[in-house]
Amino acid sequence: FDNLSSGRKENIAMLASNPNFIFVQGNVNERADLEKVFEGHYIDLVFHGAAVVGVQRVIENPIEVLRDLDGLRAIFELSRAHGVKKLVFASSSEAYGEPVTLPEREEGPLNVNARDPYALVKLIGEHLCHVDWEKYKLPTPALRYFNVYGPRQESSAYGFVVGVFIRQVLAGKPPTIFGDGNQTRNFVYIDDNVELITRAFGSVTANGETVNVGSGPQTTIRELAEHTIAIAGANTQPEYLPEREIEIRYRSPDITKMQKLFGYVPQVSLDEGLKRTIASYRESMKHGA
């Protein structure tokens, strides 16, 4: 179920002939769209990953992000009404804001210096997960994502840093860094992220919990740019631009809880993930995508 605001139907073309796969185009923030899905299908499990995403989108349309609260309310209410067995919510490391302490722990200080509504909406979603588990016994883990990346991720100006860097480098352009490049992020390849989502559905002890989904080590944005250039075999250097309006300085998750609850740590290194993602982008660019 997707409104395709940051995705494309071509990304799921390989599933079209699968009789067990159904795609519905709609907006999670329009309750009527969701009601049709819940009423038309028997749904055991719900993964709620819909949101207005991307720093540029949030900067340009901060009020639009608040509409995601409508989607949160509808997802939780309809899941309870239709007997869903488990709901997994995709939260974000933005819940920490600019971190007060490092590494960032689930029980540590949260967004005490909030600068954008995206983080606040994610925090509300996490609290709803906790409340629905405590009050209604709807199993609801919240996964606090750090930087997820991989093939087919949006790479326009509204996209995400890995995809943007790869697209720029493969086009013979310098990767553009906002600020001095010393800000850090924590990158998780999509295959590892999906594995952790799957384990969240199977974990009884994660119900009602918020869990960091990260890989542990910090990577500076400068290092990311340099690795992307080297793996792509490009002859360029990063270009530095003024710092953006919303720019978190550090991201460094404590993944102890994730390891304990899910018995798993990411297996794909940043360099290996970049190799796979660059190969995918090269292939898609051959076909004009």
N, C-alpha and C positions, 0 to 999 in steps of 0.2 A: 504494500500500500504506500504510494508515494505521489507527491505532486510534481516531481521532476524539476524542482527549483534548482537543485544542484546536481542532478543526475541525468542520464539519458537512457532511453529505451534500448539503444544498441548494446548497453552494458549487460542486459539480461536476455539478449536475443537467443543465446544458446539454450535457454530454458523454455522457450516458447513451445517446443514440441513435447515437453514433459507433461504427462497427464496429471501429475501430482503438484504442478506449479500453477498458481493463479496470480495474475497481476491486476490490481485495481488502481486506477489513477484517481487520486482524490487528495483532499487537504485535511490533515489530522485536526486542524483547528475549526473545521466545519463539522459540527456534531452529526448533521444529517448524513454526511458522507460516511462517517464511521458506523453509524447505526445500520446502514445498508449492509456493510460487511459483517457485522456481528449477527444480524438477523438472517443473513443469507448463508452463513457457514457455521459449522460447529468448530469452535476454536478452543484448543487445549492450552496453548502457550502464546504469550504476547511478548514481543521484544519492541520496546518503544525507543527508537533512535531518531525520531523526526525532530528537527529544530531549525531555526534560522541560524546558519553557521557561516563562519568566515569573518575575520576581523573587519574587512572592508564593508561587508553587509551591515554589521552591527554599528559601525561608525556612521554609515549613511542613513540607516533606518532603525534607530534604537527603540522607538516606540513599537515597531512591528514585532520585535522580539517578545514583547509582553503578550502578544496574541497567542504565544505558545502555551500560556496558562490555560486558555480555553481547551487546547488539545490535551493537556495533562488532566484536567478535570474530567473530560469525556472518556479518556482511556481508562482511568481508574474506576469511574462509575459503571461503564459498560462492561469492564472485565468482571467486576463483582456481580453485576446483574445477570451475566451470561455464564457464570460458573467457571471462569478461567482458572486453571490449576496453578499457574505461575506467571508473573509479570516481571520482566527484567528491564530496568530503566537505564538508559545511557546518560550518565551525568558527565562532568568534565572537571579537569584539573583547574579550570577557571574558578571553581568554588573556593580555591585558596586565595584568589586575588594575588596581590604582591605578597609572597610568603613572609610571615613574621619569623618563622624558624625553618631550618633545613636539617634533614630532609622533611618533606611534607607528610605528616601522619594524619590518618583519618580522624583521630580523636584530638588533633591539635587545633590551633587557631584557624578559623576560617576567614571569610572575606571581610576583614575588619576595615579594609580601605577600598571598598567596592567602587569601581569607576564605570561599570557598564551593566545594563540590565540582563545580559546573557547569563552571567554568573549567578545573579539573583534568582532567575528562573530555574536554573539547575539546582540551586539549593532548596528551592520550594519543592521541586520534584523529589529530591532525596528525603525531605521531611514527610512528604506524602507516602513514600515507600515505607517509612518507619511506622507512620500512623496506621496505614492500611494493614500492616502485619500485626500490630499490637491490638487494634480495635476490631478488624474484620477477619483476621487470619488469612488474608490473601498474601501468599508468599511473594515478596517483592525485594529482591536485591537491587541495589543501585551501584553501577560500575562507574567509578570516577576515572574516565579516560585521560591519558596524557596525549601525546601527538601520534595519532594513527596515520599510517601512510601505506601506499601500495599502488598497483596498477589500476588505471581508470579513475583515480581520484581527480576531482576538478583541479585544473591548473590555470584557470583564467586569473585575472586580477582579484576575483572574488574567491579564489581557491585557497590552497594551503601550501605552506612554505616548501615542502619537498617537491610537490608537483610543479609549483611555480619555478623553482630553481632548475629542475630538469627540463622543462619546456624552454626556458630561456637559453640554457647551455646548448641544447640540441639545435636550437635555431641560430647558434653562433653568436649569441648575445651574452653579456656578463650577467651573472646572478645578482639581483639587486637586494642589498641588505639595508634595512632601516635601522639607523643608529650605528653604534660602533662595532656590532657583531659579537660582542662579548656576552650578550644575553644567552641564557641556556634553555634548552628544551630536552624532553625525554621522548625518544622515538620508539614506537612499537609497530612492527610490520603487521599487515592486515591478517595474515594467516594465524599469527600468534593471538591477535585480538579476538578472532572468531573462536579459536580454541578456548579462550577464557570465557567468552560468552556462553559457549556450550556447557562448560563446567559449572557456570553459575546456575544454569537451568537444573543441573543435576545435584547441586549442593543444598542439603537441608540446613546446614549450619549458617549459610549465607543469608537466609531469609531475614528481611528487615535490616540488613547490614549495608553499610556503604563501604566499598572496597576500591582502593587504588588499583588501576590497571596500567602498569608501567614496566619498564625494563631495567630500572635501577640507575645506570650511569647518566650523568649530564653530558650534553653535547652543545658546544657553543654554535651559534648560527654561522659564525665564520668557518668553523670546522666543517659544518654541514656543506657549505658552499664549496670548500676546498675538496672534500671527498667527492662531491658530485662532479666537479670539473675533472678530477683525476680519473674516476671510474668511467666517465663518458669519453675520456681521451681528448678533451677539448683544449684549445689554446686561448684561454681568457683569464681574467681576474675579476674578483667581485667588485661591484660598484656600490659605493656607500651613499645612502640618501638620508635626509633628516628623519629623526625618530618620529614614529606615528603617534597619534593622539592616545591610542590605547596600546601600550606595549609593556607586558610583564617582563621583569628583569630575569627572574630565575624560576626554573622548574626542576625539582629533584624529589621524586617520590620515594617514600618508604614502602617497600613491597612485601614486608613481613606478613601482613594479614592476607594478602593475595596468595602467597606461597602456602600459608597454613590452611586456608579454606579450600583452595583449588588444587593444591599439590602440583603446581606448574609454574615455571618461569619461561619467558619468551626464549625461543630457540634460534631465531633468525637475527644474526648480527646486523648492525647498521650497514656495513659495507655490502653484505650479501643481499639485504633488502633493497639497497640502492641499485645493485646490479640487476635484480629481477625487475624492478620498477622502470629503470632506464630502458631495458630491453623491450618492455611492454610499450613504453611511449614511442620508441623508435618504430615499432611495428605499426602502431596506430597512425603515426605521422606519415608513414608510407602511403596510407590509404586516405590521407587528407583529413583525419580526425583531429 
